[in-house]
Amino acid sequence: MDTLPGISDVEGEVLKGMREVTVSEFAKAHAAGAAVIDVGEVEEYNRGRLPGAASLPLQDLSRDLTANLRLIRRDAPVSVVCAAGNRSLIATGMLMHAGYDAYSVVGGTSGWAKAGHPVVGGDRVRH
């Protein structure tokens, strides 16, 4: 059985061939129903997230990459976000290394909100 890389294996390679999308590029994909994974901490996710984003904290993803990859569709591109865009770079590198068509959203949830897009937190929506 092949082992998939964890954070320590990929971290040094994160910027090599990294694929990022700007908030405006991502907004078009999001409007079209693109898959979004938020790799921020659960508390951050609960405070404010992109509408439709699934929570998969980077720590959980790296702890058991093989099991968590089963939660992510392989047949479509996946956009990865976190609060500011740093953890999403690491997660995107891990996903790319595992054969996923993954893209990190520059600026993360903060950049999304600053651009005027809605952020869902708890039971409220902010613009």
Legacy VTK file of the C-alpha trace (Angstrom):
# vtk DataFile Version 3.0
C-alpha trace
ASCII
DATASET POLYDATA
POINTS 127 float
0.000 0.000 0.000
1.394 3.377 -1.010
1.608 6.026 1.662
0.520 9.540 0.858
2.668 12.474 1.973
1.865 14.479 5.075
2.644 18.108 5.872
6.326 17.500 6.565
6.778 15.819 3.183
5.085 18.544 1.170
5.785 21.747 3.110
9.089 22.424 1.343
7.484 21.882 -2.049
4.414 24.040 -1.431
5.415 26.958 -3.644
6.855 24.794 -6.414
4.154 24.631 -9.078
1.573 26.040 -6.684
-1.772 26.926 -8.168
-3.544 29.919 -6.713
-6.639 31.783 -7.807
-7.565 35.350 -7.002
-10.771 36.139 -5.158
-12.335 37.468 -8.369
-11.409 34.295 -10.299
-12.687 32.159 -7.450
-15.947 34.158 -7.208
-16.851 33.016 -10.730
-16.104 29.377 -9.907
-17.979 29.663 -6.590
-21.038 31.080 -8.355
-20.904 28.073 -10.692
-20.941 25.673 -7.721
-17.234 24.867 -7.306
-16.245 22.595 -4.429
-14.717 24.548 -1.529
-12.805 23.154 1.436
-11.983 25.370 4.405
-8.818 24.084 6.094
-8.905 26.624 8.924
-9.542 25.684 12.534
-13.117 24.729 13.465
-13.481 27.881 15.590
-12.491 30.070 12.620
-14.879 28.190 10.367
-17.713 28.691 12.835
-16.967 32.434 13.172
-17.042 33.056 9.430
-16.847 30.955 6.283
-17.618 31.075 2.615
-21.141 29.914 1.824
-21.032 26.225 0.896
-17.512 25.598 2.220
-16.900 22.236 3.885
-14.740 22.180 7.015
-11.629 19.990 6.922
-9.000 21.534 9.234
-5.424 21.273 7.997
-4.423 19.495 11.200
-7.020 16.769 10.540
-6.100 16.539 6.869
-2.422 16.074 7.681
-3.050 13.668 10.582
-4.823 11.129 8.375
-4.471 12.226 4.775
-5.507 8.893 3.272
-8.809 8.741 5.165
-9.618 12.419 4.619
-8.971 12.260 0.887
-11.985 9.973 0.633
-14.104 12.986 1.614
-12.930 15.039 -1.369
-14.191 14.442 -4.903
-11.497 13.671 -7.451
-13.591 14.344 -10.552
-13.731 18.138 -10.222
-11.421 20.990 -9.236
-11.393 21.873 -5.560
-10.764 25.326 -4.125
-9.042 25.517 -0.756
-9.421 28.392 1.715
-8.446 29.284 5.259
-8.585 32.548 7.176
-5.785 34.322 5.281
-4.453 31.920 2.643
-1.388 30.390 4.330
-2.728 27.013 5.476
-4.618 26.677 2.232
-1.276 26.785 0.378
-0.015 23.834 2.400
-3.254 21.889 1.946
-3.317 22.646 -1.773
0.229 21.308 -2.087
-0.783 18.131 -0.274
-3.849 17.677 -2.476
-1.917 18.356 -5.683
0.720 15.829 -4.626
-2.082 13.295 -4.106
-3.374 13.931 -7.646
-6.168 16.433 -7.009
-6.896 19.450 -9.188
-6.592 21.865 -6.242
-6.280 25.645 -6.051
-5.572 27.914 -3.092
-7.689 31.070 -2.886
-5.394 34.077 -2.398
-6.294 35.969 0.776
-8.644 33.258 2.034
-11.866 34.070 3.823
-10.518 37.492 4.842
-9.823 38.426 1.228
-13.224 37.134 0.191
-14.970 39.277 2.815
-12.842 42.369 2.047
-13.907 42.057 -1.598
-17.529 42.390 -0.436
-18.601 38.763 -0.777
-20.875 37.210 1.859
-19.443 35.322 4.821
-21.635 32.947 6.792
-20.979 32.626 10.518
-23.193 30.729 12.881
-26.748 31.633 11.961
-26.049 34.982 10.347
-24.740 36.250 7.016
-22.450 39.269 6.750
-21.620 41.299 3.657
LINES 1 128
127 0 1 2 3 4 5 6 7 8 9 10 11 12 13 14 15 16 17 18 19 20 21 22 23 24 25 26 27 28 29 30 31 32 33 34 35 36 37 38 39 40 41 42 43 44 45 46 47 48 49 50 51 52 53 54 55 56 57 58 59 60 61 62 63 64 65 66 67 68 69 70 71 72 73 74 75 76 77 78 79 80 81 82 83 84 85 86 87 88 89 90 91 92 93 94 95 96 97 98 99 100 101 102 103 104 105 106 107 108 109 110 111 112 113 114 115 116 117 118 119 120 121 122 123 124 125 126
